């Protein structure tokens, strides 16, 4: 299995070196000091995880975060900063940051966080409730046995998953839509 790549974006040389020391035994660690350099690097080689400082020369961390999420919204980004403001934390969470980490930090905190993030990647259905995960598995098995057309299988899978989720939530369309991450109006089109 190949090593995962972690990109660290920070204008402090000591922080970049600390991340390398903490992580380079288990991961490929790339570092850069500016948001502009990071964006160019991400366009070429998608990292598996990004650590991003807020205060950067040139474009700031929040702008860099916005651009990263337009390149690939699924890259987990961890904000690492010594600037702790509620406004910045709220804005970064709104933009899809995975975690907000305050400097200074220690190697154990970083290693634990990275392990946790990569472990979550392996969970096939994320944080869906277990009964919904079971519905997905049952529906997938049923449809794979009954259908040979991939388009039809996908369509049937989505319809059946919505039906089962609606059933599990006792007909609560709002709750079912929330669990599936879709608009409530899609449930009505069953």
FIKE-319011 format. One record per residue: z, x, y of N, C-alpha, C, O in turn; residue in one letter. Coordinates in Angstrom, 3 decimals, decimal comma. Each point is the difference from the previous one (the first is absolute). Layout:
ATOM     n.up   n.east  n.north    ca.up  ca.east ca.north     c.up   c.east  c.north     o.up   o.east  o.north aa
ATOM        Z        X        Y        Z        X        Y        Z        X        Y        Z        X        Y  A
...
END
This chain:
ATOM     n.up   n.east  n.north    ca.up  ca.east ca.north     c.up   c.east  c.north     o.up   o.east  o.north aa
ATOM    0,000    0,843   -1,184    0,000   -0,843    1,184    0,000    0,885    1,244    0,760    0,966    0,073  X
ATOM   -1,600   -1,285    0,897   -0,086    0,823    1,198    1,154   -0,299    0,953    0,571   -1,090   -0,012  X
ATOM   -0,248    2,069    0,825    1,089   -0,154    0,964   -0,412   -0,941    1,114   -1,159   -0,019    0,413  X
ATOM    2,098   -0,750    0,064   -0,237   -0,878    1,142    0,025    0,830    1,272    0,675    1,025    0,090  X
ATOM   -1,441   -1,508    0,903   -0,079    0,710    1,270    0,824   -0,718    1,065   -0,106   -1,213    0,180  X
ATOM    0,922    1,986    0,513    0,816   -0,514    1,094   -0,434    0,703    1,277   -0,096    1,227    0,048  X
ATOM   -0,166   -2,025    0,991   -0,352    0,548    1,308    1,188   -0,166    0,932    0,567   -1,087    0,117  X
ATOM   -0,195    2,184    0,549    1,104   -0,030    0,961   -0,580    0,296    1,382   -0,666    1,016    0,200  X
ATOM    0,928   -1,914    0,747   -0,501    0,136    1,366    1,196    0,126    0,924    0,748   -0,957    0,196  X
ATOM   -0,571    2,149    0,373    1,133    0,257    0,891   -0,345    1,211    0,851   -0,613    0,947   -0,494  X
ATOM    0,994   -0,964    1,753   -0,319    1,132    0,879    1,033    1,121   -0,066   -0,164    1,028    0,657  X
ATOM    1,221   -1,211   -1,439    1,022    1,040   -0,142   -0,266    0,815   -1,263    0,015   -0,531   -1,111  X
ATOM   -0,253    1,806    1,296   -0,306    0,883   -1,132    1,109    0,002   -1,055   -0,274    0,002   -1,200  X
ATOM    1,524   -0,003    1,659    1,135    0,003   -0,927    0,034   -1,236   -0,894    0,343    0,092   -1,178  X
ATOM   -0,698   -1,244    1,737   -0,034   -1,240   -0,787   -1,094    0,092   -1,061    0,216   -0,365   -1,155  X
ATOM   -1,392    0,855    1,555   -1,106    0,146   -0,950    0,386    0,938   -1,141   -0,276   -0,283   -1,166  X
ATOM    0,909    1,389    1,505    0,425    0,964   -1,024    1,070   -0,600   -0,914   -0,002    0,244   -1,206  X
ATOM    0,916   -1,032    1,784    1,037   -0,644   -0,808   -0,610   -0,950   -1,028    0,412   -0,012   -1,160  X
ATOM   -1,385   -0,775    1,583   -0,666   -0,901   -0,936   -0,698    0,777   -1,110    0,072   -0,375   -1,171  X
ATOM   -0,750    1,461    1,545   -0,680    0,809   -1,022    1,007    0,531   -1,025   -0,234   -0,084   -1,205  X
ATOM    1,333    0,619    1,679    1,018    0,550   -0,898    0,560   -1,100   -0,906    0,184    0,221   -1,197  X
ATOM    0,087   -1,399    1,755    0,561   -1,113   -0,779   -0,950   -0,518   -1,067    0,436   -0,378   -1,088  X
ATOM   -1,731    0,355    1,387   -0,920   -0,773   -0,826   -1,062    0,786   -0,757   -0,583   -0,527   -0,948  X
ATOM    0,315    1,774    1,336   -1,174    0,677   -0,553    0,073    0,332   -1,490   -1,034    0,286   -0,604  X
ATOM    2,209   -0,313   -0,002    0,081    0,243   -1,441   -0,624   -1,138   -0,806   -0,581    0,229   -1,061  X
ATOM    0,705   -1,460    1,573   -0,484   -1,154   -0,745   -1,247   -0,655    0,588   -0,670   -0,774   -0,684  X
ATOM    0,351    1,074    1,942   -1,100   -0,680    0,677   -0,862    1,004    0,769    0,431    1,112    0,304  X
ATOM   -1,643   -1,532   -0,005   -0,835    0,756    0,936    0,433   -0,459    1,385   -0,015   -1,197    0,288  X
ATOM    0,398    2,126    0,566    0,493   -0,352    1,331   -0,945    0,582    1,045   -0,155    1,216    0,111  X
ATOM   -0,472   -2,107    0,650   -0,853    0,403    1,120    0,763   -0,293    1,277    0,730   -0,989    0,078  X
ATOM   -0,893    1,841    0,922    0,711   -0,210    1,260   -0,973    0,100    1,168   -1,018    0,689   -0,061  X
ATOM    1,365   -1,390    1,110   -0,768    0,071    1,239    0,933   -0,323    1,163    1,018   -0,671   -0,171  X
ATOM   -1,384    1,157    1,353    0,878   -0,154    1,162   -0,415   -1,106    0,947    0,744   -0,324    0,926  X
ATOM   -1,922   -0,269   -1,134   -0,455   -1,048    0,923   -0,553   -1,201   -0,758   -0,429    0,105   -1,149  X
ATOM    0,453   -1,234    1,823   -0,570   -1,210   -0,570   -1,502    0,118   -0,197   -0,546   -0,492   -0,987  X
ATOM   -0,121    1,149    1,934   -1,457    0,165   -0,100   -0,379    0,784   -1,253   -0,903   -0,397   -0,737  X
ATOM    1,599    1,518    0,498   -0,273    0,805   -1,199    0,285   -0,805   -1,266   -0,745    0,079   -0,977  X
ATOM    1,820   -0,846    1,003    0,377   -0,802   -1,165   -1,071   -1,037   -0,327   -0,352   -0,191   -1,164  X
ATOM   -0,155   -0,466    2,180   -1,020   -1,034   -0,215   -1,252    0,606   -0,608   -0,578   -0,574   -0,922  X
ATOM    0,150    1,728    1,423   -1,177    0,667   -0,575    0,252    0,376   -1,461   -0,884   -0,154   -0,844  X
ATOM    2,066    0,636    0,552    0,341    0,374   -1,370    0,033   -1,227   -0,918   -0,500    0,046   -1,124  X
ATOM    1,081   -1,125    1,602    0,103   -1,226   -0,801   -1,381   -0,580   -0,293   -0,219   -0,568   -1,069  X
ATOM   -0,707    0,708    2,006   -1,367   -0,491   -0,225   -0,689    0,779   -1,122   -0,869   -0,534   -0,688  X
ATOM    1,258    1,791    0,508   -0,620    0,845   -1,030    0,707   -0,144   -1,347   -0,644   -0,165   -1,036  X
ATOM    1,952    0,229    1,064    0,802   -0,024   -1,230    1,161   -0,959    0,216    0,900    0,274    0,794  X
ATOM   -0,922   -1,399   -1,502    1,081   -0,967    0,159    1,275    0,505   -0,657    0,021    0,238   -1,207  X
ATOM    1,041   -0,072    1,985    1,272    0,405   -0,610    0,647   -1,190   -0,715   -0,347   -1,155    0,248  X
ATOM    1,276    1,457   -1,126    0,735   -1,042   -0,709    1,192   -0,491    0,805    0,539   -1,075   -0,264  X
ATOM   -0,127    1,875    1,255    1,159   -0,337    0,827   -0,103    0,796    1,292   -0,458    1,142    0,001  X
ATOM    0,887   -1,754    1,102   -0,016    0,673    1,301    1,391   -0,072    0,617    0,619   -1,064    0,038  X
ATOM   -0,132    2,214    0,448    1,191    0,055    0,842   -0,505    0,250    1,415   -0,772    0,932    0,226  X
ATOM    1,201   -1,756    0,730   -0,572    0,013    1,345    1,091   -0,006    1,061    0,885   -0,856   -0,004  X
ATOM   -0,962    1,826    0,913    0,908    0,047    1,142   -0,537   -0,946    1,077   -1,208   -0,224    0,081  X
ATOM    2,087   -0,323    0,734   -0,411   -0,894    1,093   -0,491    0,800    1,199   -1,051   -0,296    0,567  X
ATOM    1,822    1,314   -0,186   -0,349    0,805    1,183   -0,924    1,136   -0,418    0,429    0,973   -0,620  X
ATOM   -1,708   -1,115    0,972   -0,997    1,010   -0,341   -0,798    0,353    1,247   -0,145   -0,833    0,894  X
ATOM   -0,372    2,050   -0,820   -0,914    0,311    1,100   -1,309   -0,780   -0,214   -0,386   -0,259   -1,139  X
ATOM   -0,281   -0,106    2,211   -1,218   -0,802   -0,154    0,373   -1,437   -0,287    0,872   -0,565    0,660  X
ATOM   -1,525   -0,026   -1,637    0,346   -1,388   -0,322    1,360   -0,043   -0,691    0,318    0,851   -0,829  X
ATOM    0,465   -1,845    1,183    1,362   -0,078   -0,535    0,008   -0,529   -1,435   -1,039   -0,371   -0,547  X
ATOM    2,218    0,347   -0,041    0,146   -0,410   -1,390   -0,381   -1,446   -0,272   -0,604   -0,297   -1,031  X
ATOM    0,951   -0,616    1,951   -0,343   -1,405   -0,227   -1,509   -0,217    0,037   -0,535   -0,773   -0,794  X
ATOM   -0,149    1,447    1,708   -1,462   -0,098    0,053   -0,600    0,607   -1,261   -0,939   -0,552   -0,574  X
ATOM    1,474    1,676    0,149   -0,457    0,633   -1,242    0,207   -0,944   -1,174   -0,876   -0,127   -0,856  X
ATOM    2,027   -0,536    0,807    0,299   -0,960   -1,058   -1,035   -1,129   -0,016   -0,503   -0,373   -1,060  X
ATOM    0,190   -0,170    2,245   -1,001   -1,074    0,078   -1,333    0,454   -0,606   -0,628   -0,738   -0,758  X
ATOM    0,212    1,938    1,096   -1,284    0,515   -0,483    0,059    0,254   -1,507   -0,945   -0,322   -0,721  X
ATOM    2,041    0,894    0,249    0,154    0,231   -1,450   -0,148   -1,319   -0,748   -0,687   -0,062   -1,019  X
ATOM    1,324   -0,987    1,516   -0,040   -1,297   -0,681   -1,386   -0,642    0,074   -0,327   -0,835   -0,843  X
ATOM   -0,492    1,202    1,827   -1,380   -0,504    0,007   -0,860    0,776   -0,990   -0,967   -0,542   -0,536  X
ATOM    1,308    1,800    0,288   -0,730    0,797   -0,987    0,331   -0,493   -1,400   -0,896   -0,233   -0,811  X
ATOM    2,193    0,073    0,527    0,435   -0,509   -1,304    1,386   -0,601    0,168    0,983    0,722    0,170  X
ATOM   -0,909   -2,045   -0,219    1,275   -0,683    0,235    1,016    0,220   -1,113    1,180   -0,303    0,173  X
ATOM   -1,624    0,829   -1,316    0,898    0,170   -1,139    0,713    1,350   -0,050    0,852    0,206   -0,864  X
ATOM   -1,175    0,709    1,761    0,699    1,290    0,011    1,425   -0,235    0,506    0,183   -0,482    1,117  X
ATOM    0,825    0,817   -1,924    1,366   -0,142    0,509    0,259    1,039    1,098   -0,276    1,188   -0,168  X
ATOM    0,811   -1,666    1,291    0,309    0,877    1,128    1,487   -0,109    0,287    0,546   -1,098    0,116  X
ATOM    0,104    2,258   -0,003    1,414    0,073    0,342    0,107    0,627    1,379   -0,479    1,112    0,220  X
ATOM    1,100   -1,816    0,702    0,246    0,549    1,331    1,218    0,906   -0,094    1,046   -0,401   -0,510  X
ATOM   -1,188    1,617    1,004    1,106    0,956    0,046    0,128    0,434    1,455   -0,895    0,650    0,541  X
ATOM    2,011   -1,011    0,093    0,123    0,265    1,429    1,450    0,202    0,409    0,921   -0,432   -0,693  X
ATOM   -0,734    1,087    1,815    1,350    0,109    0,568    0,171   -1,046    1,095    1,091   -0,151    0,550  X
ATOM   -2,163   -0,571   -0,231    0,037   -1,046    1,021    0,277   -1,323   -0,696   -0,868   -0,556   -0,674  X
ATOM    2,095    0,057    0,847    0,398   -1,229   -0,684    0,113   -1,127    1,015    1,032   -0,170    0,649  X
ATOM   -2,112   -0,599   -0,522    0,051   -1,168    0,861   -0,387   -1,219   -0,821   -0,837    0,081   -0,899  X
ATOM    1,446   -1,194    1,212   -0,303   -1,228   -0,719   -1,454   -0,375    0,216   -0,671   -0,439   -0,934  X
ATOM    0,174    0,604    2,154   -1,389   -0,360    0,310   -0,972    0,787   -0,882   -0,938   -0,569   -0,558  X
ATOM    1,165    1,868    0,436   -0,876    0,837   -0,820    0,114   -0,372   -1,472   -1,009   -0,067   -0,701  X
ATOM    2,216   -0,173    0,233    0,197   -0,373   -1,400   -0,689   -1,324   -0,312   -0,673   -0,124   -1,023  X
ATOM    0,836   -0,864    1,898   -0,617   -1,311   -0,212   -1,523    0,126    0,022   -0,680   -0,556   -0,862  X
ATOM    0,149    1,277    1,832   -1,457    0,164    0,103   -0,558    0,721   -1,221   -1,047   -0,389   -0,517  X
ATOM    1,722    1,426    0,053   -0,499    0,731   -1,161    0,057   -0,874   -1,254   -0,910    0,055   -0,827  X
ATOM    1,955   -0,854    0,675    0,079   -0,909   -1,150   -1,099   -1,053    0,076   -0,591   -0,360   -1,018  X
ATOM    0,319   -0,130    2,218   -1,069   -0,986    0,188   -1,354    0,585   -0,388   -0,871   -0,709   -0,503  X
ATOM    0,704    1,990    0,736   -1,258    0,669   -0,329   -0,108    0,378   -1,480   -1,038    0,496   -0,440  X
ATOM    2,092   -0,726   -0,317   -0,082    0,227   -1,441    0,612    1,293   -0,496   -0,361    0,485   -1,072  X
ATOM    1,288    0,082    1,841    0,650    1,221   -0,456    0,900   -0,331   -1,197    0,608   -1,069   -0,059  X
ATOM   -0,539    1,982   -0,866    0,774   -0,216   -1,223    1,487    0,220    0,228    0,830   -0,732   -0,540  X
ATOM   -0,495    1,727    1,329    1,400    0,381    0,221    0,110    0,637    1,378   -0,976    0,547    0,514  X
ATOM    2,152   -0,615    0,077    0,288    0,590    1,305    1,175    0,947   -0,202    1,116   -0,442   -0,272  X
ATOM   -1,361    1,735    0,403    0,957    1,043   -0,358    0,411    0,777    1,251   -0,861    0,440    0,762  X
ATOM    2,152   -0,268   -0,544    0,494    0,678    1,200    0,330    1,459   -0,315    0,675    0,293   -0,987  X
ATOM   -1,165    0,634    1,848    0,339    1,415   -0,112    1,419    0,183    0,522    0,425   -0,784    0,848  X
ATOM    0,308    1,750   -1,298   -0,337    0,949   -1,062    0,173   -0,647   -1,374    0,678   -1,018   -0,139  X
ATOM   -1,287    1,614   -0,853    0,066   -0,497   -1,366    0,251    1,178   -0,916   -0,113    1,155    0,411  X
ATOM    0,454   -1,453   -1,655    0,169    1,093   -0,957   -1,005   -0,151   -1,137   -0,624   -1,050   -0,154  X
ATOM    0,474    2,092   -0,630   -0,998    0,038   -1,078    0,220   -1,118   -1,008   -0,967   -0,597   -0,475  X
ATOM    2,218    0,301    0,138    0,280   -1,056   -0,976   -0,484   -1,360    0,489   -0,555   -0,781   -0,774  X
ATOM    0,766    0,496    2,064   -0,457   -1,281    0,558   -1,517   -0,130   -0,102   -0,522   -1,051   -0,372  X
ATOM   -0,173    2,125    0,707   -1,464   -0,023   -0,043   -0,492   -0,145   -1,439   -0,862   -0,833   -0,279  X
ATOM    1,400    1,632   -0,625   -0,426   -0,076   -1,402    0,274   -1,374   -0,609   -0,830   -0,524   -0,742  X
ATOM    1,974   -0,057    1,046    0,339   -1,332   -0,502   -0,976   -1,041    0,537   -0,469   -0,862   -0,743  X
ATOM    0,167    0,947    2,029   -0,924   -0,953    0,612   -1,398    0,112   -0,611   -0,615   -1,017   -0,321  X
ATOM    0,114    2,232    0,160   -1,333    0,199   -0,581   -0,049   -0,536   -1,426   -0,949   -0,688   -0,374  X
ATOM    1,962    0,999   -0,417    0,061   -0,494   -1,379   -0,014   -1,525   -0,021   -0,710   -0,605   -0,803  X
ATOM    1,486   -0,009    1,676    0,074   -1,461    0,071   -1,353   -0,604    0,390   -0,429   -0,991   -0,590  X
ATOM   -0,229    1,576    1,562   -1,308   -0,517    0,446   -1,019    0,098   -1,129   -0,731   -0,958   -0,249  X
ATOM    0,669    2,089   -0,433   -0,972    0,150   -1,076    0,362   -0,848   -1,222   -0,889   -0,399   -0,752  X
ATOM    2,155    0,123    0,546    0,404   -0,881   -1,098   -0,457   -1,429    0,300   -0,451   -0,700   -0,907  X
ATOM    0,560    0,259    2,148   -0,440   -1,340    0,391   -1,497   -0,170   -0,219   -0,461   -1,099   -0,308  X
ATOM   -0,295    2,170    0,464   -1,451   -0,055   -0,219   -0,325   -0,423   -1,417   -1,003   -0,676   -0,229  X
ATOM    1,838    1,064   -0,728   -0,278   -0,285   -1,400    0,356   -1,433   -0,397   -0,379   -0,457   -1,079  X
ATOM    1,100   -0,247    1,938    0,357   -1,376   -0,310   -1,232   -0,857    0,283   -0,417   -0,110    1,153  X
ATOM   -0,181   -0,508   -2,197   -1,278   -0,662    0,185    0,003   -1,172    0,967   -1,017   -0,260    0,642  X
ATOM    2,119   -0,450   -0,519    0,017   -1,177    0,859    0,983    0,127    1,151    0,418   -1,004    0,577  X
ATOM   -0,048    2,227   -0,241    0,876    0,220    1,137    1,308   -0,748   -0,118    0,691    0,090   -1,015  X
ATOM   -0,351   -0,830    2,060    1,291   -0,688    0,047   -0,093   -1,478   -0,345    0,892   -0,772    0,353  X
ATOM   -1,961    0,363   -1,039   -0,094   -1,403   -0,400    1,133   -0,334   -0,952    0,398    0,835   -0,813  X
ATOM    0,126   -2,050    0,906    1,045   -0,420   -0,943   -0,505    0,093   -1,434   -1,196   -0,140   -0,254  X
ATOM    2,107    0,377   -0,675   -0,363    0,238   -1,398   -0,734   -1,188   -0,605   -0,910    0,197   -0,806  X
ATOM    1,281   -1,440    1,173   -0,701   -1,147   -0,578   -1,446   -0,070    0,466   -0,873   -0,443   -0,747  X
ATOM    0,614    0,877    1,978   -1,382    0,035    0,489   -0,760    1,121   -0,722   -1,168   -0,171   -0,350  X
ATOM    1,822    1,310    0,127   -0,648    1,081   -0,750   -0,354   -0,474   -1,408   -1,067    0,333   -0,517  X
ATOM    1,953   -1,105   -0,102   -0,283   -0,521   -1,342   -1,181   -0,971    0,039   -0,828   -0,003   -0,910  X
ATOM    0,746   -0,817    1,953   -1,144   -0,904    0,160   -1,299    0,787    0,088   -1,006   -0,378   -0,600  X
ATOM    1,036    1,456    1,340   -1,197    0,837    0,141   -0,421    0,524   -1,365   -1,174   -0,077   -0,363  X
ATOM    2,124    0,606   -0,390   -0,327    0,553   -1,318   -0,527   -1,067   -0,953   -0,991    0,222   -0,696  X
ATOM    1,657   -1,390    0,662   -0,444   -1,095   -0,879   -1,404   -0,449    0,373   -0,856   -0,186   -0,865  X
ATOM    0,631    0,016    2,151   -1,309   -0,454    0,476   -1,074    1,026   -0,306   -1,096   -0,349   -0,440  X
ATOM    1,408    1,608    0,672   -0,968    1,068   -0,266   -0,383    0,016   -1,476   -1,183    0,075   -0,333  X
ATOM    2,168   -0,144   -0,545   -0,275    0,013   -1,442   -0,850   -1,197   -0,417   -0,970    0,143   -0,745  X
ATOM    1,343   -1,321    1,233   -0,729   -1,220   -0,340   -1,452    0,089    0,458   -0,918   -0,324   -0,753  X
ATOM    0,721    0,763    1,989   -1,351    0,030    0,543   -0,862    1,081   -0,625   -1,207   -0,189   -0,158  X
ATOM    1,799    1,312   -0,199   -0,786    1,051   -0,636   -0,494   -0,433   -1,371   -1,067    0,427   -0,441  X
ATOM    1,849   -1,283   -0,243   -0,423   -0,509   -1,308   -1,067   -1,074    0,138   -0,910   -0,080   -0,825  X
ATOM    1,015   -0,750    1,864   -0,872   -1,163    0,144   -1,295    0,257    0,758   -0,954   -0,761   -0,160  X
ATOM    0,888    1,795    0,971   -1,142    0,179    0,895   -0,687    1,341   -0,198    0,643    1,029   -0,211  X
ATOM   -1,950   -1,072    0,283   -0,764    1,240   -0,078   -0,605    0,363    1,346   -0,381    1,152    0,205  X
ATOM    0,283   -2,091    0,707   -0,533    0,262    1,334    1,130    0,499    0,894    1,004   -0,689    0,183  X
ATOM   -1,168    1,860    0,360    1,050    0,571    0,844    0,237   -0,853    1,241    1,150   -0,240    0,369  X
ATOM   -2,213   -0,222    0,281    0,166   -0,831    1,199    0,771   -1,279   -0,330    0,912   -0,397    0,726  X
ATOM   -1,296   -0,237   -1,830    0,680   -1,227   -0,409    1,452    0,307   -0,376    0,903   -0,764    0,339  X
ATOM   -0,682    1,860   -1,026    1,360    0,374   -0,392    0,873    0,217    1,230    1,143   -0,456    0,036  X
ATOM   -1,666    1,144    0,964    0,777    0,255    1,219    0,294   -1,314    0,709    1,132   -0,241    0,420  X
ATOM   -2,136   -0,601   -0,285    0,179   -1,288    0,661    1,028   -0,853   -0,752    0,911   -0,562    0,607  X
ATOM   -1,066    0,471   -1,939    0,941   -0,769   -0,811    1,405    0,585    0,073    0,986   -0,735    0,051  X
ATOM   -0,903    2,060   -0,045    1,297    0,675    0,085    0,711   -0,390    1,292    1,175   -0,365   -0,022  X
ATOM   -1,876    0,439    1,133    0,609   -0,320    1,293    0,447   -1,463    0,040    1,100   -0,304    0,462  X
ATOM   -1,945   -0,588   -0,942    0,331   -1,425   -0,007    1,234   -0,259   -0,892    0,920   -0,713    0,400  X
ATOM   -0,914    1,290   -1,589    1,116   -0,198   -0,925    1,290    0,619    0,542    1,075   -0,583   -0,138  X
ATOM   -1,180    1,753    0,749    1,179    0,643    0,578    0,580   -0,859    1,118    1,216   -0,166    0,094  X
ATOM   -2,078   -0,372    0,744    0,485   -0,867    1,078    0,659   -1,247   -0,587    1,058   -0,420    0,470  X
ATOM   -1,676   -0,176   -1,495    0,558   -1,195   -0,625    1,382    0,299   -0,598    0,947   -0,760    0,205  X
ATOM   -0,839    1,865   -0,940    1,268    0,350   -0,653    1,077    0,345    1,024    1,166   -0,347   -0,182  X
ATOM   -1,549    1,015    1,238    0,968    0,354    1,046    0,498   -1,259    0,694    1,189   -0,126    0,293  X
ATOM   -2,096   -0,798   -0,033    0,385   -1,267    0,604    0,970   -0,745   -0,920    0,985   -0,576    0,462  X
ATOM   -1,268    0,592   -1,752    0,890   -0,638   -0,982    1,384    0,671   -0,001    1,021   -0,686   -0,009  X
ATOM   -0,990    2,037    0,019    1,267    0,746   -0,043    0,846   -0,227    1,254    1,224    0,130   -0,039  X
ATOM   -1,882   -0,469    1,153    0,746   -0,246    1,241    0,246   -1,484    0,214    0,306   -0,436    1,110  X
ATOM   -0,445   -0,353   -2,210    0,240   -1,450    0,047   -0,834   -0,700    1,065    0,473   -0,908    0,684  X
ATOM   -1,716    1,344   -0,558   -0,924   -0,647    0,934    0,155    0,415    1,444   -0,654   -0,575    0,871  X
ATOM    1,492    1,548   -0,586    0,207    0,468    1,370   -1,175    0,890    0,383   -0,016    1,189   -0,320  X
ATOM   -0,969   -1,767    1,008   -1,212    0,747    0,366    0,298    1,204    0,880   -0,597    1,063   -0,170  X
ATOM    1,515   -1,229    1,105    0,339    1,108    0,894    0,563    1,189   -0,763   -0,395    1,141    0,236  X
ATOM    1,321   -1,412   -1,153    0,613    1,064   -0,809   -1,027    0,643   -0,925   -0,027    1,223   -0,140  X
ATOM   -0,818   -2,036   -0,493   -1,028    0,534   -0,896   -0,974    0,887    0,766   -0,350    1,087   -0,458  X
ATOM   -0,084   -1,551    1,621   -0,927    0,789    0,819    0,651    1,305    0,429   -0,644    1,049    0,001  X
ATOM    1,918   -1,111    0,364    0,728    1,206    0,407    0,076    1,006   -1,152   -0,228    1,193    0,197  X
ATOM    0,548   -1,675   -1,391    0,102    0,880   -1,162   -1,330    0,679   -0,321   -0,034    1,161   -0,408  X
ATOM   -1,049   -1,891    0,595   -1,321    0,544   -0,315   -0,616    0,745    1,173   -1,010    0,684   -0,165  X
ATOM    1,599   -0,804    1,337   -0,535    0,689    1,165   -1,308   -0,602    0,484   -0,885    0,720    0,464  X
ATOM    0,758   -2,051   -0,570   -1,225   -0,668    0,452    0,358   -1,114    0,961    1,171   -0,334    0,176  X
ATOM   -2,192   -0,238    0,444    0,213   -1,122    0,907    0,242   -1,260   -0,822   -0,594   -0,200   -1,059  X
ATOM    1,481   -0,641    1,575    0,369   -1,220   -0,695   -1,215   -0,892   -0,252   -0,046   -0,679   -1,025  X
ATOM   -0,932    0,660    1,921   -1,176   -0,855   -0,156   -0,801    0,344   -1,268   -0,653   -0,877   -0,566  X
ATOM    0,696    2,145    0,111   -0,724    0,375   -1,226    0,580   -0,680   -1,215   -0,728   -0,288   -0,950  X
ATOM    2,032    0,020    0,953    0,617   -0,687   -1,131   -0,515   -1,435   -0,133   -0,113   -0,530   -1,105  X
ATOM   -0,194   -0,080    2,235   -0,460   -1,389   -0,023   -1,410   -0,132   -0,562   -0,427   -1,102   -0,346  X
ATOM   -0,299    2,213    0,251   -1,378   -0,036   -0,493   -0,087    0,216   -1,499   -1,047    0,410   -0,499  X
ATOM    2,129   -0,678   -0,236    0,004    0,183   -1,461   -0,920   -0,984   -0,687   -0,115    0,015   -1,225  X
END
